[in-house]
Amino acid sequence: TLFPYTTLFRSLKTVPVGVRKRVLALLGSIVAFWLVCFLLSGFHPQKLVMGEDGRFSNSKFQTVLWFGIVVVSYLATFWLRARNLGGDMLGGVNIPQNLFLLSGMSALTFTAAKGITVAKIQSAAEAGVVNPKPFATAARFWSDLTSNDSNQFDLGDFQMLAMTFLAVGTFTVLMFHFLGSLEARTIVNLPDVDTTILASFGLGHGAYLTKKAVGTVGNA
């Protein structure tokens, strides 16, 4: 009874994609994503990753970075499938479970961090604290992403940033390998990350939110 399925699997068309084509597809997708960000941000894309205090926001940065990776991966896969397999293969690119969970955690971290900060500022203002979260005199990318509002190195910020880069780097390698061989399937799944990356990502973001929750406004 397994013979028809085995025959079908062996006859499935697979198209190899060279390194140059993969690189061009990914670079083209990055440019497309960047142009959309550039236009929708009013020609100031840095605003997408900056907080209201004029500092680069860790939670915004990881959200935009991870969202960009997923969008770029989808666009590159969509383009290469259409170009190499024909119009019948348009669309049909799904997000697997762990990748979906990573995307959800990324968005949840941003919204939770925003809610915690707003609540702390309101509480401080009601307690009579003047200017509880002052505007930064200058934005410094790496310092803002790894330090608290007092410009002191913060382990929670660093841990979340490190886990985000680990997840992005791992998925990028998986994605590049995935695009090297396209199967003529109507529906395909993007490559999934393993549970170790998923757990590490969750721990890093959990530590960041805990730090935000227990810290004082202006120092979290």
Accessible surface in RSA format (square Angstrom, percent):
REM  Atomic radii and reference values for relative SASA: ProtOr
REM  Chains: A
REM  Algorithm: Lee & Richards
REM  Probe-radius: 1.40
REM  Slices: 20
REM RES _ NUM      All-atoms   Total-Side   Main-Chain    Non-polar    All polar
REM                ABS   REL    ABS   REL    ABS   REL    ABS   REL    ABS   REL
RES THR A   1   158.25 112.6 107.02 108.5  51.23 122.1  94.70 127.2  63.55  96.1
RES LEU A   2   134.46  74.9 132.88  95.1   1.58   4.0 132.88  93.3   1.58   4.2
RES PHE A   3   154.87  77.5 148.57  92.0   6.30  16.4 152.40  92.4   2.47   7.1
RES PRO A   4    83.19  60.6  72.45  66.0  10.75  39.1  77.73  64.2   5.46  33.9
RES TYR A   5   154.09  71.9 148.66  84.6   5.43  14.1 101.58  76.3  52.51  64.7
RES THR A   6    54.29  38.6  49.05  49.7   5.24  12.5  34.80  46.7  19.49  29.5
RES THR A   7    65.78  46.8  62.81  63.7   2.97   7.1  61.85  83.1   3.93   5.9
RES LEU A   8   120.05  66.9 116.41  83.3   3.64   9.1 119.59  84.0   0.46   1.2
RES PHE A   9   135.02  67.6 124.11  76.9  10.92  28.4 128.64  78.0   6.38  18.3
RES ARG A  10   194.99  81.9 160.42  81.8  34.57  82.3  55.52  75.9 139.47  84.5
RES SER A  11    80.49  68.0  46.64  62.2  33.85  78.0  47.47 101.1  33.02  46.3
RES LEU A  12    45.48  25.3  29.50  21.1  15.99  40.2  32.93  23.1  12.55  33.8
RES LYS A  13   121.05  59.1 110.98  68.1  10.07  24.0  75.81  68.2  45.23  48.2
RES THR A  14    68.91  49.0  44.85  45.5  24.06  57.4  32.08  43.1  36.83  55.7
RES VAL A  15    26.15  17.2  25.58  23.2   0.57   1.4  26.15  22.7   0.00   0.0
RES PRO A  16   109.40  79.7  95.57  87.1  13.82  50.3  95.94  79.2  13.46  83.7
RES VAL A  17     5.37   3.5   0.00   0.0   5.37  12.9   1.65   1.4   3.72  10.1
RES GLY A  18    41.25  50.9   0.00   N/A  41.25  50.9  34.72  95.3   6.53  14.6
RES VAL A  19    89.60  59.0  85.02  77.0   4.58  11.0  85.02  73.9   4.58  12.4
RES ARG A  20   178.29  74.9 170.50  86.9   7.79  18.5  73.26 100.1 105.02  63.6
RES LYS A  21    98.43  48.0  95.15  58.4   3.28   7.8  53.53  48.2  44.90  47.8
RES ARG A  22    30.95  13.0  30.95  15.8   0.00   0.0   0.00   0.0  30.95  18.8
RES VAL A  23    58.20  38.3  56.90  51.5   1.30   3.1  58.20  50.6   0.00   0.0
RES LEU A  24    93.05  51.8  85.33  61.0   7.72  19.4  85.50  60.0   7.55  20.3
RES ALA A  25     8.31   7.6   0.33   0.5   7.97  18.1   5.42   7.6   2.89   7.6
RES LEU A  26    28.33  15.8  28.33  20.3   0.00   0.0  28.33  19.9   0.00   0.0
RES LEU A  27    93.99  52.3  93.75  67.1   0.23   0.6  93.83  65.9   0.16   0.4
RES GLY A  28    40.87  50.4   0.00   N/A  40.87  50.4  33.58  92.2   7.29  16.3
RES SER A  29     8.28   7.0   4.25   5.7   4.03   9.3   2.65   5.6   5.63   7.9
RES ILE A  30    86.00  48.9  86.00  64.1   0.00   0.0  86.00  61.9   0.00   0.0
RES VAL A  31    84.96  55.9  83.65  75.7   1.31   3.1  84.96  73.8   0.00   0.0
RES ALA A  32    43.00  39.5  37.33  57.6   5.67  12.9  42.34  59.6   0.66   1.7
RES PHE A  33    34.00  17.0  31.45  19.5   2.55   6.6  34.00  20.6   0.00   0.0
RES TRP A  34   136.16  54.6 136.13  65.9   0.03   0.1 115.95  61.8  20.21  32.8
RES LEU A  35    94.03  52.4  94.03  67.3   0.00   0.0  94.03  66.0   0.00   0.0
RES VAL A  36    78.73  51.8  77.63  70.3   1.10   2.7  78.73  68.4   0.01   0.0
RES CYS A  37    15.84  12.0  12.83  14.3   3.01   7.1   4.11  10.4  11.73  12.7
RES PHE A  38    68.23  34.1  68.23  42.3   0.00   0.0  68.23  41.4   0.00   0.0
RES LEU A  39   109.11  60.8  93.42  66.8  15.70  39.5  93.63  65.8  15.49  41.7
RES LEU A  40   149.59  83.3 115.89  82.9  33.70  84.7 118.99  83.6  30.60  82.4
RES SER A  41    17.67  14.9   0.89   1.2  16.79  38.7  11.87  25.3   5.80   8.1
RES GLY A  42    40.13  49.5   0.00   N/A  40.13  49.5  31.11  85.4   9.02  20.2
RES PHE A  43   121.99  61.0 111.31  68.9  10.67  27.8 111.31  67.5  10.67  30.6
RES HIS A  44    82.56  45.1  82.30  57.2   0.26   0.7  47.41  48.9  35.15  40.9
RES PRO A  45    19.42  14.2  14.53  13.2   4.89  17.8  14.80  12.2   4.62  28.7
RES GLN A  46    82.15  45.9  75.66  55.3   6.48  15.4  37.53  79.9  44.61  33.8
RES LYS A  47   123.29  60.1 113.53  69.7   9.76  23.2  69.25  62.3  54.04  57.6
RES LEU A  48    65.51  36.5  56.47  40.4   9.04  22.7  60.34  42.4   5.16  13.9
RES VAL A  49    19.05  12.5  19.05  17.2   0.00   0.0  19.05  16.6   0.00   0.0
RES MET A  50    40.55  21.0  36.12  23.9   4.42  10.5  23.66  20.1  16.89  22.4
RES GLY A  51    21.03  25.9   0.00   N/A  21.03  25.9  12.61  34.6   8.43  18.9
RES GLU A  52   143.25  82.2 112.10  84.8  31.16  74.2  55.54 107.4  87.72  71.6
RES ASP A  53    15.74  11.0  10.53  10.5   5.20  12.3   6.20  14.6   9.53   9.5
RES GLY A  54     8.87  10.9   0.00   N/A   8.87  10.9   5.74  15.7   3.14   7.0
RES ARG A  55    22.28   9.4  21.87  11.1   0.41   1.0   9.07  12.4  13.21   8.0
RES PHE A  56    33.60  16.8  29.36  18.2   4.24  11.0  29.36  17.8   4.24  12.1
RES SER A  57    21.95  18.6  14.88  19.9   7.07  16.3  13.12  27.9   8.83  12.4
RES ASN A  58     8.16   5.6   3.89   3.8   4.27  10.3   3.89   9.4   4.27   4.1
RES SER A  59     7.18   6.1   7.18   9.6   0.00   0.0   0.00   0.0   7.18  10.1
RES LYS A  60    46.78  22.8  45.93  28.2   0.85   2.0  21.13  19.0  25.65  27.3
RES PHE A  61    27.05  13.5  27.05  16.8   0.00   0.0  27.05  16.4   0.00   0.0
RES GLN A  62     0.00   0.0   0.00   0.0   0.00   0.0   0.00   0.0   0.00   0.0
RES THR A  63    30.38  21.6  29.94  30.4   0.44   1.0  29.94  40.2   0.44   0.7
RES VAL A  64    41.77  27.5  39.77  36.0   2.00   4.8  41.22  35.8   0.55   1.5
RES LEU A  65    45.52  25.3  39.25  28.1   6.27  15.8  44.63  31.3   0.89   2.4
RES TRP A  66     1.65   0.7   1.65   0.8   0.00   0.0   1.65   0.9   0.00   0.0
RES PHE A  67   120.08  60.1 115.94  71.8   4.15  10.8 119.59  72.5   0.49   1.4
RES GLY A  68     6.15   7.6   0.00   N/A   6.15   7.6   6.15  16.9   0.00   0.0
RES ILE A  69    36.19  20.6  35.00  26.1   1.19   2.9  35.19  25.3   1.00   2.7
RES VAL A  70    16.55  10.9  16.55  15.0   0.00   0.0  16.55  14.4   0.00   0.0
RES VAL A  71    37.55  24.7  35.38  32.0   2.17   5.2  37.55  32.6   0.00   0.0
RES VAL A  72    13.04   8.6  13.04  11.8   0.00   0.0  13.04  11.3   0.00   0.0
RES SER A  73     4.09   3.5   4.09   5.5   0.00   0.0   0.00   0.0   4.09   5.7
RES TYR A  74    79.24  37.0  79.24  45.1   0.00   0.0  54.23  40.8  25.01  30.8
RES LEU A  75    62.49  34.8  60.13  43.0   2.36   5.9  60.15  42.2   2.34   6.3
RES ALA A  76     0.03   0.0   0.00   0.0   0.03   0.1   0.03   0.0   0.00   0.0
RES THR A  77     0.10   0.1   0.10   0.1   0.00   0.0   0.10   0.1   0.00   0.0
RES PHE A  78    69.10  34.6  68.28  42.3   0.82   2.1  69.00  41.8   0.10   0.3
RES TRP A  79   133.32  53.5 133.10  64.4   0.22   0.5 118.02  62.9  15.31  24.8
RES LEU A  80     2.30   1.3   2.30   1.6   0.00   0.0   2.30   1.6   0.00   0.0
RES ARG A  81     2.46   1.0   2.46   1.3   0.00   0.0   1.68   2.3   0.78   0.5
RES ALA A  82    25.68  23.6  15.77  24.3   9.91  22.5  16.03  22.6   9.65  25.5
RES ARG A  83   153.83  64.6 117.59  59.9  36.24  86.3  28.02  38.3 125.81  76.2
RES ASN A  84    33.49  23.1  13.00  12.6  20.49  49.3   5.49  13.2  28.00  27.1
RES LEU A  85    23.94  13.3   0.88   0.6  23.05  58.0   4.15   2.9  19.79  53.3
RES GLY A  86    31.43  38.8   0.00   N/A  31.43  38.8  29.30  80.4   2.13   4.8
RES GLY A  87    52.45  64.7   0.00   N/A  52.45  64.7  28.60  78.5  23.86  53.4
RES ASP A  88   131.71  92.3 107.05 106.6  24.66  58.3  29.97  70.5 101.74 101.5
RES MET A  89    29.11  15.1  27.98  18.5   1.14   2.7  28.52  24.2   0.59   0.8
RES LEU A  90    99.50  55.4  77.43  55.4  22.06  55.5  77.69  54.6  21.81  58.7
RES GLY A  91    16.39  20.2   0.00   N/A  16.39  20.2  15.99  43.9   0.40   0.9
RES GLY A  92    28.84  35.6   0.00   N/A  28.84  35.6  15.23  41.8  13.61  30.5
RES VAL A  93    14.36   9.4   0.07   0.1  14.29  34.4   0.07   0.1  14.29  38.8
RES ASN A  94    66.63  45.9  63.30  61.2   3.34   8.0  13.83  33.3  52.80  51.0
RES ILE A  95    74.73  42.5  50.16  37.4  24.58  59.2  50.16  36.1  24.58  66.7
RES PRO A  96    18.47  13.5  10.87   9.9   7.60  27.6  18.47  15.3   0.00   0.0
RES GLN A  97   132.54  74.1 119.29  87.2  13.25  31.5  42.06  89.5  90.48  68.6
RES ASN A  98    20.45  14.1  20.45  19.8   0.00   0.0   0.29   0.7  20.16  19.5
RES LEU A  99     0.00   0.0   0.00   0.0   0.00   0.0   0.00   0.0   0.00   0.0
RES PHE A 100   130.66  65.4 130.39  80.8   0.26   0.7 130.39  79.1   0.26   0.8
RES LEU A 101    73.15  40.7  70.88  50.7   2.26   5.7  72.21  50.7   0.94   2.5
RES LEU A 102     0.00   0.0   0.00   0.0   0.00   0.0   0.00   0.0   0.00   0.0
RES SER A 103    33.07  27.9  26.46  35.3   6.61  15.2  27.26  58.1   5.81   8.1
RES GLY A 104    37.25  45.9   0.00   N/A  37.25  45.9  32.86  90.2   4.39   9.8
RES MET A 105    48.23  25.0  46.65  30.9   1.57   3.7  28.25  24.0  19.97  26.5
RES SER A 106     3.18   2.7   3.18   4.2   0.00   0.0   2.72   5.8   0.46   0.6
RES ALA A 107    48.81  44.9  48.20  74.4   0.61   1.4  48.74  68.6   0.07   0.2
RES LEU A 108   112.92  62.9 108.93  77.9   3.99  10.0 112.44  79.0   0.48   1.3
RES THR A 109     3.03   2.2   3.03   3.1   0.00   0.0   0.00   0.0   3.03   4.6
RES PHE A 110    57.91  29.0  57.90  35.9   0.01   0.0  57.90  35.1   0.01   0.0
RES THR A 111    78.95  56.2  68.34  69.3  10.61  25.3  63.70  85.6  15.25  23.1
RES ALA A 112    31.43  28.9  19.91  30.7  11.52  26.2  30.91  43.5   0.52   1.4
RES ALA A 113     3.12   2.9   2.64   4.1   0.48   1.1   2.96   4.2   0.16   0.4
RES LYS A 114    79.77  38.9  74.58  45.8   5.19  12.4  65.49  58.9  14.28  15.2
RES GLY A 115    39.48  48.7   0.00   N/A  39.48  48.7  34.23  93.9   5.25  11.7
RES ILE A 116    41.73  23.7  36.74  27.4   4.99  12.0  40.78  29.4   0.94   2.6
RES THR A 117    24.35  17.3  22.27  22.6   2.08   5.0  19.99  26.8   4.37   6.6
RES VAL A 118    58.45  38.5  57.66  52.2   0.78   1.9  58.42  50.8   0.02   0.1
RES ALA A 119    52.62  48.4  48.74  75.2   3.88   8.8  51.47  72.5   1.15   3.1
RES LYS A 120    50.66  24.7  46.23  28.4   4.42  10.5  23.69  21.3  26.96  28.7
RES ILE A 121    55.65  31.7  55.65  41.5   0.00   0.0  55.65  40.1   0.00   0.0
RES GLN A 122   104.67  58.5 101.02  73.8   3.65   8.7  30.91  65.8  73.76  55.9
RES SER A 123    68.88  58.2  61.93  82.7   6.95  16.0  33.28  70.9  35.60  49.9
RES ALA A 124    12.51  11.5   6.27   9.7   6.24  14.2  12.03  16.9   0.48   1.3
RES ALA A 125    57.42  52.8  39.55  61.0  17.87  40.7  40.79  57.4  16.63  44.1
RES GLU A 126   152.29  87.4 112.22  84.9  40.08  95.4  51.54  99.7 100.75  82.3
RES ALA A 127    82.84  76.2  41.69  64.3  41.15  93.6  54.04  76.1  28.80  76.3
RES GLY A 128    57.38  70.8   0.00   N/A  57.38  70.8  36.55 100.3  20.83  46.7
RES VAL A 129    76.55  50.4  64.67  58.5  11.89  28.6  70.00  60.8   6.55  17.8
RES VAL A 130   136.09  89.6 114.12 103.3  21.97  52.9 118.49 103.0  17.60  47.7
RES ASN A 131    94.98  65.5  73.77  71.3  21.20  51.1  26.61  64.0  68.37  66.1
RES PRO A 132    23.41  17.1  12.78  11.6  10.63  38.6  16.60  13.7   6.80  42.3
RES LYS A 133    44.52  21.7  29.43  18.1  15.09  35.9  23.20  20.9  21.32  22.7
RES PRO A 134    74.75  54.5  67.99  62.0   6.77  24.6  67.99  56.1   6.77  42.1
RES PHE A 135   144.27  72.2 122.31  75.8  21.96  57.1 122.97  74.6  21.30  61.0
RES ALA A 136    22.87  21.0   8.37  12.9  14.50  33.0  18.09  25.5   4.77  12.6
RES THR A 137   149.24 106.1 108.38 109.9  40.87  97.4  87.53 117.6  61.72  93.3
RES ALA A 138    62.47  57.4  47.47  73.3  15.00  34.1  55.89  78.7   6.58  17.4
RES ALA A 139    43.99  40.4  14.29  22.0  29.70  67.6  14.29  20.1  29.70  78.7
RES ARG A 140   118.49  49.8 113.69  58.0   4.80  11.4  56.11  76.7  62.38  37.8
RES PHE A 141    69.10  34.6  61.51  38.1   7.59  19.8  61.51  37.3   7.59  21.7
RES TRP A 142   147.45  59.2 144.71  70.0   2.74   6.4 119.62  63.8  27.83  45.1
RES SER A 143    36.97  31.2  28.33  37.8   8.64  19.9  25.15  53.5  11.83  16.6
RES ASP A 144     5.39   3.8   1.08   1.1   4.30  10.2   0.06   0.1   5.32   5.3
RES LEU A 145     0.07   0.0   0.07   0.1   0.00   0.0   0.07   0.0   0.00   0.0
RES THR A 146    25.45  18.1  25.45  25.8   0.00   0.0  13.40  18.0  12.06  18.2
RES SER A 147    11.31   9.6   9.75  13.0   1.56   3.6   0.01   0.0  11.30  15.8
RES ASN A 148    14.44  10.0  13.87  13.4   0.57   1.4   0.57   1.4  13.87  13.4
RES ASP A 149    36.16  25.3  14.41  14.3  21.75  51.4   7.59  17.9  28.57  28.5
RES SER A 150    53.33  45.1  28.80  38.4  24.53  56.5  23.98  51.1  29.35  41.1
RES ASN A 151    82.92  57.2  58.69  56.7  24.22  58.3  16.08  38.7  66.84  64.6
RES GLN A 152   113.51  63.5 109.18  79.8   4.34  10.3  33.02  70.3  80.49  61.0
RES PHE A 153   133.79  66.9 104.08  64.5  29.71  77.3 104.21  63.2  29.58  84.7
RES ASP A 154    16.53  11.6  13.81  13.7   2.72   6.4   3.13   7.4  13.40  13.4
RES LEU A 155   124.47  69.3 118.53  84.8   5.94  14.9 118.53  83.2   5.94  16.0
RES GLY A 156     8.90  11.0   0.00   N/A   8.90  11.0   5.01  13.8   3.89   8.7
RES ASP A 157     6.55   4.6   6.55   6.5   0.00   0.0   0.02   0.0   6.53   6.5
RES PHE A 158    93.63  46.8  93.63  58.0   0.00   0.0  93.63  56.8   0.00   0.0
RES GLN A 159    61.72  34.5  60.00  43.8   1.73   4.1  14.58  31.0  47.14  35.8
RES MET A 160     0.00   0.0   0.00   0.0   0.00   0.0   0.00   0.0   0.00   0.0
RES LEU A 161     7.93   4.4   7.93   5.7   0.00   0.0   7.93   5.6   0.00   0.0
RES ALA A 162    33.62  30.9  23.04  35.6  10.58  24.1  29.54  41.6   4.08  10.8
RES MET A 163    44.93  23.3  43.39  28.7   1.54   3.7  38.19  32.5   6.74   8.9
RES THR A 164     0.00   0.0   0.00   0.0   0.00   0.0   0.00   0.0   0.00   0.0
RES PHE A 165    78.70  39.4  71.25  44.1   7.45  19.4  71.64  43.4   7.07  20.2
RES LEU A 166    81.73  45.5  73.90  52.9   7.83  19.7  80.93  56.8   0.80   2.1
RES ALA A 167     0.18   0.2   0.12   0.2   0.06   0.1   0.12   0.2   0.06   0.2
RES VAL A 168    16.36  10.8  16.36  14.8   0.00   0.0  16.36  14.2   0.00   0.0
RES GLY A 169    34.19  42.2   0.00   N/A  34.19  42.2  33.19  91.1   1.00   2.2
RES THR A 170    40.10  28.5  32.16  32.6   7.94  18.9  28.19  37.9  11.90  18.0
RES PHE A 171     0.21   0.1   0.21   0.1   0.00   0.0   0.21   0.1   0.00   0.0
RES THR A 172    61.43  43.7  59.13  59.9   2.30   5.5  57.62  77.4   3.81   5.8
RES VAL A 173   107.64  70.8 103.59  93.8   4.04   9.7 106.68  92.7   0.95   2.6
RES LEU A 174    65.55  36.5  63.09  45.1   2.45   6.2  63.62  44.7   1.92   5.2
RES MET A 175     3.74   1.9   3.74   2.5   0.00   0.0   3.74   3.2   0.00   0.0
RES PHE A 176    58.92  29.5  58.92  36.5   0.00   0.0  58.92  35.7   0.00   0.0
RES HIS A 177   146.19  79.9 139.18  96.7   7.02  17.9  89.10  91.8  57.09  66.4
RES PHE A 178    51.32  25.7  43.02  26.6   8.30  21.6  50.03  30.3   1.29   3.7
RES LEU A 179     0.00   0.0   0.00   0.0   0.00   0.0   0.00   0.0   0.00   0.0
RES GLY A 180    15.28  18.8   0.00   N/A  15.28  18.8   7.14  19.6   8.13  18.2
RES SER A 181    57.99  49.0  48.23  64.4   9.76  22.5  36.05  76.8  21.94  30.7
RES LEU A 182     5.53   3.1   3.77   2.7   1.75   4.4   5.53   3.9   0.00   0.0
RES GLU A 183    64.10  36.8  59.61  45.1   4.49  10.7  12.45  24.1  51.65  42.2
RES ALA A 184    22.57  20.7  12.06  18.6  10.50  23.9  12.06  17.0  10.50  27.8
RES ARG A 185    91.70  38.5  87.53  44.6   4.17   9.9  24.40  33.3  67.30  40.8
RES THR A 186    97.76  69.5  90.74  92.0   7.02  16.7  58.27  78.3  39.49  59.7
RES ILE A 187   104.48  59.5  90.22  67.2  14.26  34.4  90.22  65.0  14.26  38.7
RES VAL A 188    17.17  11.3  12.09  10.9   5.08  12.2  17.17  14.9   0.00   0.0
RES ASN A 189    87.28  60.2  75.22  72.7  12.06  29.0  12.71  30.6  74.57  72.1
RES LEU A 190     3.16   1.8   0.52   0.4   2.64   6.6   0.52   0.4   2.64   7.1
RES PRO A 191    21.47  15.6  11.26  10.3  10.20  37.1  21.47  17.7   0.00   0.0
RES ASP A 192    58.87  41.2  38.96  38.8  19.91  47.1  23.14  54.5  35.73  35.6
RES VAL A 193     3.08   2.0   0.00   0.0   3.08   7.4   0.67   0.6   2.42   6.6
RES ASP A 194    80.54  56.4  69.69  69.4  10.85  25.7  42.29  99.5  38.25  38.1
RES THR A 195    97.41  69.3  94.00  95.3   3.41   8.1  64.50  86.6  32.91  49.7
RES THR A 196    94.55  67.2  89.15  90.4   5.39  12.9  60.93  81.8  33.61  50.8
RES ILE A 197    14.48   8.2  14.08  10.5   0.39   1.0  14.08  10.1   0.39   1.1
RES LEU A 198    29.65  16.5  28.57  20.4   1.08   2.7  28.57  20.1   1.08   2.9
RES ALA A 199    57.00  52.4  45.18  69.7  11.82  26.9  55.66  78.4   1.34   3.5
RES SER A 200    26.23  22.2  24.42  32.6   1.81   4.2   5.03  10.7  21.20  29.7
RES PHE A 201     0.84   0.4   0.33   0.2   0.51   1.3   0.40   0.2   0.44   1.2
RES GLY A 202    22.89  28.2   0.00   N/A  22.89  28.2  14.87  40.8   8.02  18.0
RES LEU A 203   127.36  70.9 120.70  86.4   6.65  16.7 123.02  86.4   4.34  11.7
RES GLY A 204     0.03   0.0   0.00   N/A   0.03   0.0   0.00   0.0   0.03   0.1
RES HIS A 205     5.07   2.8   5.04   3.5   0.03   0.1   5.07   5.2   0.00   0.0
RES GLY A 206    32.44  40.0   0.00   N/A  32.44  40.0  30.49  83.7   1.95   4.4
RES ALA A 207    36.30  33.4  22.80  35.2  13.51  30.7  30.85  43.4   5.45  14.4
RES TYR A 208     6.14   2.9   6.14   3.5   0.00   0.0   0.53   0.4   5.61   6.9
RES LEU A 209    36.13  20.1  35.31  25.3   0.83   2.1  35.53  25.0   0.60   1.6
RES THR A 210    81.94  58.3  77.25  78.3   4.68  11.2  55.94  75.1  25.99  39.3
RES LYS A 211    34.03  16.6  30.01  18.4   4.01   9.6  32.57  29.3   1.45   1.5
RES LYS A 212    24.63  12.0  24.53  15.1   0.09   0.2   2.75   2.5  21.88  23.3
RES ALA A 213    51.60  47.4  35.81  55.3  15.79  35.9  37.07  52.2  14.53  38.5
RES VAL A 214   116.21  76.5  82.96  75.1  33.25  80.1  89.96  78.2  26.25  71.2
RES GLY A 215    19.10  23.5   0.00   N/A  19.10  23.5  18.08  49.6   1.02   2.3
RES THR A 216    89.70  63.8  83.78  84.9   5.92  14.1  79.97 107.4   9.73  14.7
RES VAL A 217    32.03  21.1  18.08  16.4  13.95  33.6  20.07  17.4  11.96  32.4
RES GLY A 218    13.25  16.3   0.00   N/A  13.25  16.3   5.57  15.3   7.69  17.2
RES ASN A 219    69.91  48.2  61.31  59.3   8.59  20.7  15.89  38.2  54.02  52.2
RES ALA A 220    11.06  10.2   6.58  10.2   4.49  10.2   6.83   9.6   4.23  11.2
END  Absolute sums over single chains surface
CHAIN  1 A    12332.2      10251.0       2081.1       8783.1       3549.1
END  Absolute sums over all chains
TOTAL         12332.2      10251.0       2081.1       8783.1       3549.1
